[in-house]
């Protein structure tokens, strides 16, 4: 293969000959270049701490619409809970009690969250109480932006986008593969939109590919393969055209790898719910060893203004979907022996008001608990439940700023400077054990 | 700046002009401009007020009262409910407010459709292109201000000054409710100044970072105190204004906002900053570091700056000279920019004559590609160029183009959204093909139309091969060829 003749270089040849040629080739897929550099620099792919590989993964689960935190982690020991929620309060008999330590006493999980309780019992769940931010905004739109940007005005780039901007600035090394951030969904969340870094977003793997390949014959397929893998002879090195060709090649490879990855049957049975299917895709991509550091999935429908139910009903069904999906995900990761690489974090843009409203539902509120999951979390309940009587206009007052939780994840899990990503320093919440 | 020799102006130059001073053109439009020569072509694009104005779809239906401030009665009702701790009443009033916000978000989506339609259909493409330029320059986002009508008014302001006077626009922007809200100037009050607008007015809108002192910001902010809005109009509140002595750029006076703008416009840095912005938008990306710019580029930017000063910031004559210059058509500046999502979507429709299809689908795709109209990511606007491109956006780009050509909806979008058949044969007729169709000639013409002057040999073989293997050049095979061409990495260039 003549490496100086760019035409001779095609993806197929590359994949056949492998990464050994990476440093010499004219146009190299970024991820292979990164991998080659990483191999050259470090003796092994895995890190120094036994059982904790350096390539750590964060999975974010957004519960969109404003999850009712009070009916998720239930303060059954506080009579004012039942006074405020005569119709929708969850009775003590049905719920899953957490334990008897100081922070656990009087708390229970919603009865439909058995899966989450088993994670809790295995020391894989951390519940951070009373998470919110000052001057809470009760617009879905605005509050979601605030959580995504980690900015009180809800403006600027996404916090995970900034993480990748910083990490990948000026270099395309390991972890900056062109598919370092993947969101499952039709649109990419603001949280992952950086100044320069953008996540891959797809609802199903079939969509992360050129739609011209559908219903077309081998002639079109071959032409497409050829044209996305060869550098046009008139593209000068360093030009926009050569940058585009290189990115197209990266995209082609990411697309192939992602579709191969999720085409494999998961090791465990997932629930057929939307979230279950999304998490199954994420687990398959982790199993396939993609260079992706952050995955993002979303479960919507938490805007329960009316008839949200209690032990059963619309809110209960959402919590069950969440709990079952998450449980299957962790079973899968354990079976893959990848659980030690992964941390999962769930959040919602706000909690809901303490008192139920006139329609058997709850209106937009403020603080709520956050969940962190994985074998490396600091398990248990972190912090006290916010007071149900000392309220801010009918809403819980937050005791933990969500940016402290982000900071804990950034510093202790992703091993990066939290202040560099969040714009200023927040005391990292101690949510990660190692 | 040496003007281009009229003899040098052919198909490729006309094509380049149409892309940069608009959103691309059909073969017919390109050939017409080529026959006109550079002078008449640039005049036709630039003197758009001579072109019939374009009003559809109607903007009159936009409702300016959705986000009106609460009336005295509504304010009192809320106050009373709070005093009485009437939680149900507070919740009810909050729900009414939320319903209005929902309605306003619907309206801002209608406005996005309205603007995108204008870009696609307007007989004055440069007017819309410049409106987009100003939107990126004076970036204001609906996300922050949550008032669609203010966004609409600002958009109309940009349109009315599109190729007009930059100075006038700068005086107008410190009176624009959307901008005043976006940069918090409604909270800029004597004794408690808010410096947001004063800072960005210099850093991002006129002078560039480092061309002013922190003191200029502080004093400029004092000059802007009391500049606010009431409902949909500008309001100056004398009791919030600080009338005292200020010192801006070393000059002293009892300056107000207009004096501050006047002081900015008199700075040489202002013309240089705007020259560079115009160059980046119309010609090519340049290094931020001036010492890294080539001599020819640096000279042209200097010349644009001096033209701006000479013409007292009238944009039209400055653009006329630039768009007629030899430098603008230099091969190193052709196909040198990466299309913005708006240019990609609108340009594909306008240059290939595809159906415009479902606007909601196109807008979602633009959002995925990083350009959500009326929602720029920050006051810095869109970074543009290479920041548009990554592994994910490239697929969205290829798929949205494929949607326009074939009707097959892009990733995750409504599969039934406007899938009517596109007939590309008009394109071949425009490219002056008769009954005899030679695969090599057809592929060459299609590639020249879509990829500019010099498509590579590989691309020519690829498309020629396709026609030869299909054994026919009909609507089907031309559509196939076009969707392949639109998926080529270099289709992202213009």
Interface residues (C-beta under 8 A of the other chain):
Chain A: X7 X138 X139 X141 X142 X145 X153 X154 X155 X156 X157 X178 X179 X186 X187 X188 X193 X195 X196 X197 X198 X199 X200 X201 X202 X203 X204 X207 X208 X209 X210 X211 X212 X214 X215 X216 X219 X220 X223 X224 X226 X227 X228 X230 X232 X233 X234 X235 X240 X241 X243 X244 X245 X247 X248 X250 X251 X254 X255 X353 X355 X357 X358 X363 X364 X393 X394
Chain B: X87 X88 X90 X91 X94 X95 X98 X101 X105 X141 X143 X144 X146 X335 X336 X337 X338 X364 X367 X368 X370 X377 X378 X383 X385 X386 X387 X389 X390 X391 X392 X393 X394 X395 X398 X399 X402 X403 X406 X408 X409 X410 X411 X412 X413 X454 X455 X456 X457 X458 X459 X462 X465 X466 X469 X470 X480 X483 X484 X487 X488 X489 X490 X492 X493
